[in-house]
Amino acid sequence: MPRIFLIVGARPNFMKMAPLYFALARTRNLMPTIVACVENDVTLGEVCNTLRGVFGEYQASAGI
């Protein structure tokens, strides 16, 4: 599948996820916004990818 198709195919949910981006920018309680996004057919993966992009992933320390 061409990369451009994946990018264009991902665009429609951006508008459904806009409240999540605004809530992240204002550091508000995210749970009501996440619930609203899921009610508007945003997948859990899309929500997690957005949160991962803002906050990053946990990296466990290698030390004992």
All heavy atoms as an XYZ file, in Angstrom:
491
protein
N       0.844     -1.173      0.000
C       0.000      0.000      0.000
C       0.894      1.242      0.000
O       1.799      1.351      0.821
C      -0.873     -0.033      1.252
C      -1.964      0.991      1.234
S      -3.053      0.918      2.682
C      -3.545     -0.776      2.688
N       0.650      2.186     -0.893
C       1.486      3.377     -0.960
C       1.365      4.221      0.312
O       0.314      4.295      0.929
C       0.943      4.145     -2.153
C       0.044      3.225     -2.871
C      -0.346      2.155     -1.942
N       2.447      4.839      0.686
C       2.481      5.666      1.890
C       1.488      6.816      1.832
O       0.849      7.133      2.821
C       3.888      6.196      2.103
C       4.035      7.020      3.341
C       5.503      7.332      3.597
N       5.681      8.303      4.614
C       5.568      8.082      5.908
N       5.237      6.886      6.330
N       5.767      9.034      6.788
N       1.326      7.426      0.681
C       0.403      8.562      0.570
C      -1.026      8.131      0.901
O      -1.782      8.871      1.499
C       0.494      9.218     -0.831
C      -0.271     10.540     -0.866
C      -0.037      8.291     -1.902
C       0.410     11.637     -0.116
N      -1.401      6.906      0.570
C      -2.737      6.415      0.885
C      -2.914      6.322      2.389
O      -3.968      6.648      2.921
C      -2.975      5.057      0.230
C      -4.343      4.514      0.526
C      -5.450      4.983     -0.154
C      -4.525      3.544      1.499
C      -6.698      4.507      0.128
C      -5.772      3.058      1.786
C      -6.875      3.536      1.099
N      -1.870      5.889      3.102
C      -1.970      5.785      4.551
C      -2.141      7.154      5.194
O      -2.906      7.321      6.122
C      -0.734      5.088      5.116
C      -0.542      3.630      4.721
C       0.788      3.118      5.254
C      -1.685      2.784      5.244
N      -1.443      8.148      4.680
C      -1.549      9.494      5.240
C      -2.930     10.071      4.959
O      -3.590     10.585      5.850
C      -0.443     10.407      4.669
C       0.912      9.931      5.170
C      -0.683     11.859      5.043
C       2.092     10.593      4.501
N      -3.398      9.980      3.720
C      -4.713     10.509      3.364
C      -5.799      9.732      4.080
O      -6.768     10.300      4.557
C      -4.905     10.479      1.835
C      -6.335     10.833      1.463
C      -3.929     11.427      1.170
N      -5.635      8.424      4.218
C      -6.625      7.614      4.896
C      -6.742      7.935      6.371
O      -7.771      7.719      6.990
N      -5.701      8.498      6.961
C      -5.714      8.805      8.392
C      -6.303     10.178      8.698
O      -6.610     10.465      9.832
C      -4.298      8.721      8.937
N      -6.499     11.014      7.711
C      -6.930     12.384      7.952
C      -8.340     12.564      8.507
O      -8.529     13.438      9.322
C      -6.801     13.211      6.678
C      -5.390     13.582      6.416
C      -5.299     14.528      5.255
N      -3.941     14.963      5.129
C      -3.555     16.212      5.345
N      -4.419     17.120      5.649
N      -2.298     16.534      5.231
N      -9.349     11.798      8.131
C     -10.697     12.114      8.591
C     -10.843     12.138     10.115
O     -11.617     12.921     10.636
C     -11.563     11.014      7.988
C     -10.819     10.589      6.779
C      -9.365     10.741      7.141
N     -10.132     11.311     10.849
C     -10.272     11.301     12.297
C      -9.542     12.447     12.974
O      -9.699     12.640     14.171
C      -9.793      9.968     12.880
C     -10.865      8.920     12.808
O     -12.033      9.231     12.597
N     -10.489      7.686     12.989
N      -8.757     13.221     12.235
C      -8.070     14.347     12.856
C      -9.064     15.326     13.451
O      -8.887     15.807     14.562
C      -7.163     15.069     11.862
C      -6.526     16.294     12.454
C      -5.454     16.156     13.320
C      -7.006     17.555     12.184
C      -4.869     17.271     13.901
C      -6.433     18.666     12.758
C      -5.364     18.528     13.613
N     -10.136     15.605     12.736
C     -11.138     16.538     13.255
C     -11.846     15.960     14.472
O     -12.219     16.694     15.376
C     -12.145     16.905     12.168
C     -11.537     17.715     11.042
S     -10.638     19.175     11.605
C     -11.936     20.145     12.311
N     -12.021     14.655     14.517
C     -12.643     14.026     15.680
C     -11.711     14.054     16.880
O     -12.157     14.007     18.021
C     -13.029     12.580     15.362
C     -14.123     12.463     14.326
C     -14.442     11.019     14.063
C     -15.486     10.877     12.986
N     -15.766      9.468     12.705
N     -10.410     14.137     16.626
C      -9.427     14.130     17.700
C      -9.002     15.536     18.112
O      -8.226     15.695     19.057
C      -8.206     13.318     17.290
C      -8.516     11.851     17.147
S      -7.096     10.886     16.684
C      -6.009     11.176     18.046
N      -9.498     16.557     17.443
C      -9.103     17.932     17.753
C      -9.314     18.285     19.221
O      -8.433     18.916     19.823
C      -9.839     18.907     16.840
N     -10.431     17.887     19.856
C     -10.568     18.214     21.288
C      -9.464     17.616     22.151
O      -9.054     18.230     23.143
C     -11.928     17.619     21.661
C     -12.679     17.535     20.380
C     -11.640     17.274     19.330
N      -8.963     16.448     21.771
C      -7.870     15.837     22.532
C      -6.603     16.672     22.405
O      -5.901     16.898     23.392
C      -7.628     14.400     22.067
C      -6.536     13.631     22.800
C      -6.846     13.538     24.291
C      -6.376     12.240     22.210
N      -6.299     17.149     21.206
C      -5.123     17.998     21.022
C      -5.242     19.280     21.850
O      -4.287     19.722     22.475
C      -4.930     18.347     19.545
C      -4.442     17.200     18.705
C      -5.280     16.581     17.780
C      -3.147     16.725     18.835
C      -4.833     15.528     17.006
C      -2.684     15.676     18.066
C      -3.540     15.083     17.152
O      -3.079     14.042     16.391
N      -6.430     19.872     21.882
C      -6.630     21.095     22.664
C      -6.502     20.820     24.157
O      -5.937     21.614     24.890
C      -7.980     21.728     22.350
C      -8.064     22.309     20.969
C      -9.111     21.976     20.132
C      -7.107     23.190     20.502
C      -9.196     22.501     18.852
C      -7.174     23.720     19.223
C      -8.231     23.378     18.401
N      -7.052     19.695     24.622
C      -6.947     19.347     26.039
C      -5.493     19.095     26.428
O      -5.064     19.474     27.524
C      -7.801     18.121     26.343
N      -4.730     18.470     25.543
C      -3.306     18.237     25.826
C      -2.538     19.550     25.908
O      -1.645     19.697     26.728
C      -2.695     17.338     24.749
C      -3.096     15.869     24.819
C      -2.688     15.153     23.544
C      -2.485     15.209     26.030
N      -2.905     20.501     25.072
C      -2.211     21.789     25.069
C      -2.507     22.582     26.343
O      -1.666     23.341     26.814
C      -2.615     22.599     23.843
N      -3.697     22.382     26.915
C      -4.082     23.140     28.114
C      -3.846     22.361     29.396
O      -4.189     22.841     30.465
C      -5.548     23.536     28.025
C      -5.802     24.549     26.918
C      -7.233     24.926     26.900
N      -7.992     23.726     26.499
C      -9.168     23.749     25.932
N      -9.764     24.887     25.715
N      -9.777     22.635     25.589
N      -3.294     21.166     29.299
C      -3.031     20.286     30.446
C      -4.267     20.127     31.327
O      -4.214     20.295     32.532
C      -1.825     20.756     31.287
O      -2.099     22.046     31.824
C      -0.550     20.782     30.470
N      -5.390     19.827     30.703
C      -6.629     19.586     31.434
C      -6.793     18.099     31.707
O      -6.022     17.285     31.227
C      -7.819     20.061     30.611
C      -7.817     21.543     30.360
C      -9.066     21.941     29.697
N      -9.582     23.109     30.397
C     -10.718     23.657     30.161
N     -11.516     23.152     29.260
N     -11.110     24.716     30.814
N      -7.845     17.770     32.457
C      -8.204     16.386     32.681
C      -8.530     15.750     31.333
O      -9.410     16.219     30.612
C      -9.408     16.313     33.618
C      -9.806     14.900     33.937
O      -9.147     13.946     33.548
N     -10.894     14.765     34.667
N      -7.843     14.693     30.976
C      -7.977     14.105     29.646
C      -9.106     13.077     29.538
O      -9.570     12.805     28.438
C      -6.659     13.445     29.240
C      -5.462     14.382     29.131
C      -4.228     13.578     28.773
C      -5.722     15.464     28.119
N      -9.545     12.507     30.647
C     -10.510     11.408     30.569
C     -11.820     11.802     29.888
O     -12.280     11.075     29.002
C     -10.772     10.827     31.958
C     -11.607      9.570     31.903
S     -10.935      8.280     30.813
C      -9.575      7.720     31.764
N     -12.469     12.916     30.235
C     -13.716     13.260     29.530
C     -13.488     13.472     28.033
O     -14.334     13.114     27.214
C     -14.176     14.552     30.203
C     -13.487     14.585     31.514
C     -12.202     13.850     31.334
N     -12.346     14.029     27.683
C     -12.038     14.259     26.277
C     -11.787     12.943     25.554
O     -12.235     12.755     24.416
C     -10.810     15.176     26.141
O     -11.024     16.348     26.923
C     -10.572     15.567     24.707
N     -11.096     12.004     26.194
C     -10.850     10.693     25.587
C     -12.164      9.954     25.390
O     -12.403      9.353     24.341
C      -9.862      9.881     26.440
C      -8.469     10.514     26.369
C      -9.812      8.423     25.988
C      -7.472      9.920     27.333
N     -13.055     10.024     26.374
C     -14.368      9.375     26.249
C     -15.144      9.969     25.080
O     -15.754      9.246     24.286
C     -15.162      9.488     27.571
C     -16.602      9.051     27.392
C     -14.491      8.672     28.662
N     -15.114     11.293     24.939
C     -15.809     11.940     23.828
C     -15.227     11.509     22.487
O     -15.968     11.288     21.523
C     -15.740     13.456     23.975
N     -13.913     11.382     22.412
C     -13.278     10.937     21.168
C     -13.710      9.513     20.814
O     -14.038      9.219     19.670
C     -11.760     11.004     21.293
S     -11.083     12.663     21.245
N     -13.720      8.630     21.815
C     -14.102      7.239     21.564
C     -15.564      7.156     21.140
O     -15.921      6.363     20.276
C     -13.810      6.368     22.811
C     -14.393      4.983     22.669
C     -12.316      6.297     23.051
N     -16.417      7.981     21.717
C     -17.822      8.013     21.312
C     -17.980      8.491     19.875
O     -18.985      8.212     19.236
C     -18.623      8.901     22.258
C     -18.828      8.263     23.619
C     -19.483      9.195     24.624
O     -19.574     10.419     24.362
O     -19.890      8.683     25.683
N     -16.979      9.225     19.363
C     -17.001      9.702     17.977
C     -16.159      8.822     17.064
O     -15.613      9.286     16.066
C     -16.512     11.147     17.912
C     -17.552     12.104     18.421
O     -18.692     12.055     17.971
N     -17.178     12.942     19.358
N     -16.038      7.546     17.415
C     -15.397      6.532     16.568
C     -13.895      6.691     16.402
O     -13.327      6.244     15.410
C     -16.057      6.460     15.188
C     -17.523      6.111     15.282
O     -17.872      5.308     16.167
O     -18.318      6.636     14.474
N     -13.227      7.319     17.344
C     -11.773      7.345     17.344
C     -11.319      6.084     18.055
O     -11.833      5.733     19.118
C     -11.235      8.605     18.059
C      -9.726      8.574     18.158
C     -11.699      9.854     17.338
N     -10.359      5.383     17.489
C      -9.911      4.119     18.075
C      -8.969      4.362     19.247
O      -8.362      5.431     19.381
C      -9.194      3.245     17.033
O      -7.986      3.890     16.644
C     -10.072      2.990     15.823
N      -8.852      3.357     20.085
C      -7.945      3.431     21.226
C      -6.505      3.594     20.748
O      -5.712      4.316     21.363
C      -8.076      2.180     22.089
C      -7.228      2.125     23.344
C      -7.550      3.290     24.268
C      -7.441      0.811     24.061
N      -6.176      2.962     19.638
C      -4.837      3.092     19.074
C      -4.526      4.520     18.662
O      -3.416      5.009     18.879
N      -5.492      5.198     18.076
C      -5.282      6.588     17.674
C      -5.095      7.481     18.899
O      -4.244      8.379     18.894
C      -6.457      7.075     16.832
C      -6.526      6.426     15.468
C      -7.807      6.718     14.727
O      -8.878      6.784     15.363
O      -7.736      6.874     13.491
N      -5.885      7.235     19.940
C      -5.733      8.008     21.174
C      -4.355      7.748     21.782
O      -3.640      8.680     22.157
C      -6.856      7.668     22.178
C      -6.585      8.308     23.527
C      -8.210      8.109     21.651
N      -3.966      6.478     21.859
C      -2.665      6.124     22.446
C      -1.509      6.701     21.646
O      -0.526      7.184     22.228
C      -2.524      4.610     22.556
S      -3.602      3.893     23.806
N      -1.605      6.667     20.328
C      -0.535      7.234     19.496
C      -0.407      8.737     19.719
O       0.700      9.272     19.738
C      -0.789      6.935     18.024
C      -0.528      5.493     17.683
O       0.212      4.798     18.375
N      -1.157      5.020     16.617
N      -1.533      9.414     19.904
C      -1.495     10.844     20.173
C      -0.836     11.120     21.515
O       0.036     11.984     21.629
C      -2.925     11.422     20.163
O      -3.522     11.156     18.895
C      -2.907     12.915     20.419
N      -1.235     10.367     22.536
C      -0.646     10.546     23.862
C       0.839     10.195     23.851
O       1.659     10.883     24.475
C      -1.380      9.692     24.888
C      -2.835     10.052     25.141
C      -3.471      9.055     26.085
C      -2.966     11.466     25.675
N       1.191      9.145     23.129
C       2.591      8.731     23.026
C       3.420      9.809     22.330
O       4.570     10.049     22.701
C       2.674      7.413     22.256
C       3.946      6.657     22.423
C       3.924      5.310     21.720
N       2.936      4.412     22.317
C       1.863      3.937     21.690
N       1.627      4.229     20.441
N       1.026      3.137     22.316
N       2.827     10.457     21.338
C       3.539     11.518     20.634
C       3.803     12.731     21.507
O       4.813     13.413     21.348
N       2.918     12.997     22.461
C       3.089     14.153     23.341
C       3.957     13.815     24.549
O       4.887     14.543     24.874
C       1.711     14.681     23.810
C       1.875     15.757     24.863
C       0.924     15.204     22.621
N       3.649     12.698     25.219
C       4.324     12.377     26.465
C       5.504     11.410     26.302
O       6.328     11.296     27.201
C       3.331     11.755     27.456
C       2.247     12.682     27.867
C       0.937     12.437     27.537
C       2.542     13.833     28.572
C      -0.080     13.299     27.918
C       1.541     14.710     28.962
C       0.231     14.436     28.635
N       5.579     10.692     25.193
C       6.635      9.712     24.994
C       6.288      8.390     25.660
O       5.206      8.218     26.203
N       7.227      7.446     25.623
C       7.032      6.129     26.211
C       7.927      5.985     27.423
O       9.025      6.530     27.472
C       7.392      5.034     25.206
C       6.342      4.802     24.156
C       6.632      3.565     23.344
O       6.917      2.499     23.936
O       6.564      3.663     22.122
N       7.467      5.182     28.371
C       8.255      4.900     29.560
C       9.438      4.021     29.176
O       9.289      3.038     28.468
C       7.406      4.185     30.610
C       8.195      3.709     31.805
C       8.642      4.621     32.766
C       8.512      2.379     31.961
C       9.368      4.200     33.857
C       9.247      1.948     33.054
C       9.672      2.854     33.992
O      10.397      2.434     35.066
N      10.616      4.395     29.635
C      11.817      3.618     29.415
C      12.356      3.172     30.770
O      12.801      4.008     31.562
C      12.891      4.440     28.676
C      12.469      4.932     27.316
C      12.334      3.789     26.330
O      13.100      2.839     26.355
N      11.346      3.895     25.452
N      12.295      1.896     31.037
C      12.795      1.377     32.316
C      14.312      1.523     32.362
O      15.002      1.365     31.348
C      12.421     -0.085     32.472
N      14.813      1.822     33.546
C      16.262      1.945     33.680
C      16.895      0.546     33.663
O      16.307     -0.422     34.114
C      16.614      2.657     34.980
O      16.165      1.910     36.083
N      18.099      0.454     33.128
C      18.782     -0.823     33.014
C      19.522     -1.207     34.287
O      19.941     -2.346     34.437
C      19.765     -0.790     31.842
N      19.651     -0.287     35.206
C      20.389     -0.560     36.443
C      19.620     -1.453     37.400
O      18.410     -1.524     37.381
N      20.373     -2.143     38.232
C      19.746     -3.032     39.227
C      19.724     -2.355     40.567
O      20.581     -1.745     41.031
C      20.504     -4.375     39.298
C      20.364     -5.086     37.972
C      19.977     -5.217     40.431
C      21.096     -6.400     37.892
